[in-house]
Amino acid sequence: MVEQLLGADDDWQEPVAGYLYPKLHQYLVWLGGLIGVPLYAIGGTGSSQYVGTVDIDEETLEHEFADLGLLRNPITAYKIKADGREQEGSWVLWHDYDSRGLVEPRRQLHIMIFERADEQPGREIYAHYEDDWRSAPIAHLREKNFDVEQGVEKATDLFDDWSFITRR
């Protein structure tokens, strides 16, 4: 059931998030300050999370992600790069969907895609490894076990060993 709502063809999520999340962000930050838990709707993606650039279109890339067991990430901050580019997709690999043993229980591999900065065809891929928001929501929000290096390594392993995706 989840796969049917979060698959490669469910492109409605990013436009909705791109419209709604900036409007909600200031209210979530305010509420988070009141309750002592960080809440936010917009986040950044730093260059240290860069996995690679691919020369395939967004739709092909998303179908390959789905074939690898990744699902669209429904609960995520809307990512914006420092240069103003907004995410085209947010994907997650959870332990219970990982047939390759890359993701530990209660953790998730979070992968984001953006248009290339040089405006050439293809996409840039970014990743990090963190607590699974489904089992550890507060730790996830506080970025308690947020690990860029492991995320890039795990995404690289996933693409290099199990996919046709070639990175530059």
Stockholm file with secondary structure:
# STOCKHOLM 1.0

chainA/1-168         MVEQLLGADDDWQEPVAGYLYPKLHQYLVWLGGLIGVPLYAIGGTGSSQYVGTVDIDEETLEHEFADLGLLRNPITAYKIKADGREQEGSWVLWHDYDSRGLVEPRRQLHIMIFERADEQPGREIYAHYEDDWRSAPIAHLREKNFDVEQGVEKATDLFDDWSFITRR
#=GR chainA/1-168 SS CHHHHSSTTCTTHHHHHHHHHHHHHHHHHHHHHHHTSCCCSEEECCGGGEEEEECSCHHHHHHHHHHTTCEECSSCCEEECTTSCBCSEEEEEEGGGCTTSCSCTTEEEEEEEEECTTCCSSEEEEEEEEECTTTCHHHHHTTTTCBHHHHHHHHHHHHHHHCSCCCC
#=GC SS_cons         CHHHHSSTTCTTHHHHHHHHHHHHHHHHHHHHHHHTSCCCSEEECCGGGEEEEECSCHHHHHHHHHHTTCEECSSCCEEECTTSCBCSEEEEEEGGGCTTSCSCTTEEEEEEEEECTTCCSSEEEEEEEEECTTTCHHHHHTTTTCBHHHHHHHHHHHHHHHCSCCCC
//
